[in-house]
């Protein structure tokens, strides 16, 4: 197997030039490559290539355009991250309220195995997840002032405090082991079906981690597709092979989830911020059309209308 070897900044610049990228300011380019990493900057090249097979830049593509795409993705990532965190906090609060009201506020009560889905296909998952939750409480609890306070003063930690030390991934899986009636009660608060929420939560968790680790976001596709809903039809999203081409497992699908789970004012602000960043990017990139950039994100041309729909 051919190994990758270290390349100096000058060599990295020449590699990019060799693929047809225009570099006017070498010092600026080298500074960006040093600070941001050639590998990550180069990860945005796909939108600007003549073809995925050719791997040569479209004639006229500049490093400034490539860097603009990198910065656009960073801004979008920050916008979405802060809104996913709102949902994460909301979900933790709602879960703890519903379950504490029904099962009690001490660990031996709310983590009692009998309070969860008792179907045969869930037994192992329930036991494994409860062990995982108890482990996170032990490990992370000692580092959280609120959990330490409750342990030292009361000898137990209520669920509304425990959720603060649990990851969104754990919370997402936690929902899957709840009794159907508890899933429905939580979903009703969001005015959702529990079947939709079972799909939405792991997708949100996936995007949360992607944003937190600064992975490439704009063209990410999740493993699971969201179910068809009224927004697909209201926006007249085109269909191919009996499936909507946007808003299923792309970034626009995430926006639909956020639309359904955020407060209206929060979502309108989110959409305004994203629309602004798209306009900024469009003003900095000439080689690739606005529609091509939207398509790569899974956005229909009329994506802004999502904010106005009920």
N, C-alpha and C positions, 0 to 999 in steps of 0.2 A: 504494500500500500504506500502510495506517495505521501510523504509527510509535508506539513506546512512549516515553513521556516520564517524566522523573524525578518521583517522588512522595515527599513528606516523610513522616516517621514518622506524623504525625497523619493525613495523607491515606491512608496504608496501613491504619491502624486503621479509618478510616471505610469503606474499600473492603470490608474483612472484615465489618464490622457490616452493611453494605449487602447482603451475601450471607447474612445471618441468623446470623452467628457471635456468640455471647455473649462479651463482654469485660468482666470485672468490674474488673480491675486494669489500668488504661491504662498506667501507668508501667512496670509489669512487662512488659507486652506490647511496648511501644516498645523497651525494653531488649533483649528477645529478638530483635525484628526487626532492630535495629541490629547485634547481635552475630552473628546466625545468617543474616541475609539473608531478606527477604520472599519472594523467589522460591523458596528452598529449603523454607522453612516451609510455604508454600502448596502445595508439591508433594505434601504429605501429605493434602490436602483430599479426594481422591477417595473415600476410605473413608467419609467423613462427609457426602457429598452425597446429596440426595434421589434424584437420577439424574444420569448423566453428561451428559444433554441439558439438564436444568434448571440444574445448577451452583449450586444453592442448598443451604445446609447443612440437615441434618436438624434439625427444631426441638429446641432444648435443647442443641445442640452448643456447647461452650465452647472458648475459646482454650487453656485448660489441657489439654483432651483432645487437641487438635491438637498441642500441644507435647509431650505425653506420647508420642504416636505418633512424633514426630520423635526424641525421646530414646531410645525403644525401638529404633528402627532403628539409631541410633548404637551402642547397646550390642550388638545382634546383629551388627552389622558388625565391631565390635572382636573379638567372640568368634570369628567365622568367619575373620577375617583372620589371627589368630594361629595357627589350626589349618591354614589353607591354607599358611601359611609353613612349618609343620612338614612338610607334604607336599612343598612346593617343595624344601626342604633335603634331605629323604629322596630325592626323585627325582634331584636333582643328584648326590648321593653314590652312589646305585645305578648311574646311567648311567655315571659316571666309572669306577667299579670294574669293571663288566662290559666296557666298551669298552677300558679301559687294559689289562686282563688279556689281551684278545684281540689288540689292535692296537698296543700300545706306549704310551709316555708322552710322546713328543715330538710337537710339532704336525705335523711332516711325516709322521708315522705315523698318528696318530689322526684327522687331517683329510685323509687321502689319499682322493681321490674314489672310488677302487676299493673302499673299505671300506663303501660305502653302496649302497642299492638301485639297481641298474643297468638297471631296466626303462625302456623308451623314454619313458613318460609321467612319469618321475621325473627324467630327466636335467637339465632346466632348473631344477627346484626344488632339486635337490642342489647344483648349481653356484651358484645364487643364495644359498642358505642358508649355504653354506660361506664365501662372500665376506662375507656379513652377519656371520657369527660372527667372522671374522678382523678385521673392522672394529671390532666391539665389543671384541675383545681389545686392539686398538691404542688405542682411545679410552679405555676404562674401565680397562685394565690399568695405565696409568701412575698411576692414582689409588688403586690397591689395593696395600697394603704387601706382601702375599704374592706377587703377580705381579711386582712390582718386585724383590723379593728373589730370586726364581728367575731372572729375566732377568739381573740383575747378577752373580749368583754361579754360575749354571749355563748361561746362554745360551738357555734354553728354559723354557716353562711347561707343566707336566703338566696333563692334563685335570681332575684332581681339584682343581686350583687355578683353572683357567680357568672352570669352571662357576660359581664365585662371582661373576664379573663378567658373566655372561650372564643375560638376563631370563628369567622363567618362560615368556614367549611364545616365545622362541627355543628353549628346552628342549622345549617342547611340540611345536613344529614339527620339531625335531631328531629326535624319536621317529618322525615320519612318514617320514623318509628312510632309516631304518635298514634293514638287510637283515631279511627276515621272521624268520630264526632268532635274530637279536639282539633283535628286538621280543619274541619269545616268551620268551627267557631273562629279560628284564626283567619282563615281565608275570607270569611264573611266581613271581617273588619276592613279588609282591603277591597271588598265588593268583588272578589274573585272566586272562581271555583277552586277547590283544593287540588284538582288535577292540573290546573294551570300553575298554581303556586309550587307544586312539586317539581315542575320543570323550570320555573323562573329562578328559584333560589340557587340551585347549583350553577346556573349560567351566570348569575350575579356574582357568586363566589369566585368563579373562574376569571371573570373580568376584573374583579377586585384585586386578585393576585397578580394578574397581568399588569395592571396599572401600578401596583405597589413596586414591582420589580422593573419598571420602565421597559417592558417588552414592546415590540411593534404592535400597535393597536388598530390602525385605520383599516387594514384589510384582514383582520382576524376573523376566523370562522369557528363558531363553537361546534362541539360534537353533536349537540342536540338541537333540534329545531323547535321553535315555539309553535303552538297550535294556531291555526288560522283564526283571526278575530275580525271585528267590524272595521278596524283601521285599514286592513289590507284592501277591503272592498271600497271603503269610503275614499281612499286615495287612488283608486283605480290602478293599483299596482299590476303590471302586466303578468300574464301567466304563460309558462312554458312547460310542456309535458305535464299538464294538470297541477302545476305547482307555482306559487308566487315566486318571482325571481328576486324580490327584495323583501326584507323584513322577516326572514325565517331563521337563519343562523348567523347573520351578519351584524354589523354595528347598528343598523337600523332596527333590527330585532331587539337589541338592547334598549334603544330609545323607546320602543313600544312598551317594553317591560317597565321602564322608568316612568313612562306616561301613566301607566296603570297603578303604580305603587307610590309615586311621590304626590305631595300636595300640588294643586294646580299652579300656585304662584312659583313654587320651586321649579316645576317643570318648564314653565314659560321662561324663567330666567336662564335655565340650562339651554334651551333652544336658542335664545337670543345670543348667548355666548358662543355656541357652536356655529351659528350662522355667521357671526362676526369673524370667527377664525377662518371659515371657508372663504369668505370674501377677501380677507387678507391674503390667504394663500393664492387665490385666483389672481390677485394683483401682482404676485411675485413670480408666477409660473406662466411662461408663454408657450413652451414646447408641448405641454399636455393640456387638453381642453378641460374646462370645468366639468362637463358631463362625464368625461373619462375618470376624473378624480372622484366624482360622486359615485359612479358605478363601482369603482374599486372598493369603496366603503360600504356598498350595498344600499346607497341612498337613492330613492327616486328623485327626479328633478323637482317635484313639488313637496319635498320633505318638510318644508317650513309649515305647511298646512297642518301637520300633526299637532302643533301647539294650539291651533284654534278649534280643533275638533273636541266634542264632548265624549 
